[in-house]
């Protein structure tokens, strides 16, 4: 329950921005209900929704698997899951 409240609070306080498709993200539109597969980098795939610019919610595959809220920039990644918070910096 706390996890759901945390996710809703984060989504509620994100700035409202128009979502433009990023050119470096590959899309697979074969899933129903707006669920899309995003390849964020060489080690991370998220099957779910893009909720804001650089924010994704869904099932993450990679080094930290499971239902996750992910923020991805070019070098940094923040994952919020039931297992905790993970910050990754790639060089």
C-alpha positions as CSV (number, residue, x, y, z in Angstrom):
1,X,0.0,0.0,0.0
2,X,2.8,2.4,0.9
3,X,4.4,1.7,-2.5
4,X,1.2,2.7,-4.4
5,X,0.9,5.9,-2.4
6,X,4.5,6.7,-3.1
7,X,4.1,6.2,-6.8
8,X,0.9,8.3,-7.0
9,X,2.6,11.1,-5.0
10,X,5.6,11.2,-7.3
11,X,3.4,11.1,-10.4
12,X,1.2,13.9,-9.0
13,X,4.1,16.3,-8.4
14,X,5.8,15.8,-11.7
15,X,5.7,18.8,-14.0
16,X,3.1,18.6,-16.7
17,X,4.9,18.5,-20.0
18,X,4.0,17.4,-23.5
19,X,5.4,13.9,-24.1
20,X,7.4,13.8,-27.3
21,X,8.8,10.5,-28.5
22,X,12.6,10.4,-27.9
23,X,14.6,9.4,-31.0
24,X,16.9,7.1,-29.0
25,X,14.1,4.9,-27.5
26,X,12.9,1.9,-29.5
27,X,9.2,1.2,-29.3
28,X,7.3,-2.1,-29.7
29,X,3.6,-1.2,-30.1
30,X,2.3,-4.8,-30.0
31,X,1.0,-4.6,-26.4
32,X,-2.7,-3.6,-25.5
33,X,-3.9,-0.7,-23.3
34,X,-1.0,1.6,-24.2
35,X,1.6,-0.7,-22.7
36,X,4.8,-0.2,-24.7
37,X,8.3,-1.8,-24.4
38,X,11.0,0.9,-23.9
39,X,14.7,0.0,-24.2
40,X,16.3,2.7,-22.0
41,X,19.9,1.6,-22.4
42,X,21.9,-1.5,-23.1
43,X,21.1,-3.0,-19.7
44,X,17.5,-1.9,-19.1
45,X,14.1,-2.6,-20.7
46,X,10.8,-1.4,-19.3
47,X,7.4,-2.8,-20.4
48,X,4.8,-0.3,-19.3
49,X,4.0,3.3,-19.7
50,X,5.9,6.6,-20.2
51,X,4.3,8.8,-17.5
52,X,6.4,11.9,-18.0
53,X,9.6,13.0,-19.8
54,X,12.3,10.5,-18.7
55,X,9.9,8.7,-16.3
56,X,8.6,5.2,-16.9
57,X,6.4,2.9,-14.9
58,X,6.1,-0.8,-15.5
59,X,8.0,-4.1,-15.4
60,X,11.7,-3.5,-15.5
61,X,14.1,-6.1,-16.9
62,X,17.8,-5.9,-16.4
63,X,19.9,-5.5,-13.3
64,X,16.9,-4.7,-11.1
65,X,13.8,-6.7,-12.2
66,X,10.2,-6.2,-11.1
67,X,7.5,-3.5,-11.0
68,X,9.3,-0.2,-11.0
69,X,9.1,3.5,-11.5
70,X,12.2,4.5,-13.4
71,X,13.8,7.9,-14.2
72,X,16.4,7.6,-16.9
73,X,18.7,10.3,-18.2
74,X,21.8,9.8,-20.4
75,X,24.1,8.7,-17.6
76,X,21.9,8.4,-14.5
77,X,19.0,6.0,-13.6
78,X,16.8,6.1,-10.5
79,X,14.6,3.0,-9.9
80,X,11.9,2.9,-7.2
81,X,10.7,-0.6,-6.6
82,X,9.3,-2.7,-3.7
83,X,12.9,-3.7,-3.0
84,X,14.0,-0.1,-2.4
85,X,15.6,2.8,-4.3
86,X,18.5,2.2,-6.7
87,X,20.6,4.9,-8.2
88,X,22.9,3.9,-11.1
89,X,25.4,6.1,-12.9
90,X,26.9,4.9,-16.2
91,X,30.2,6.0,-17.6
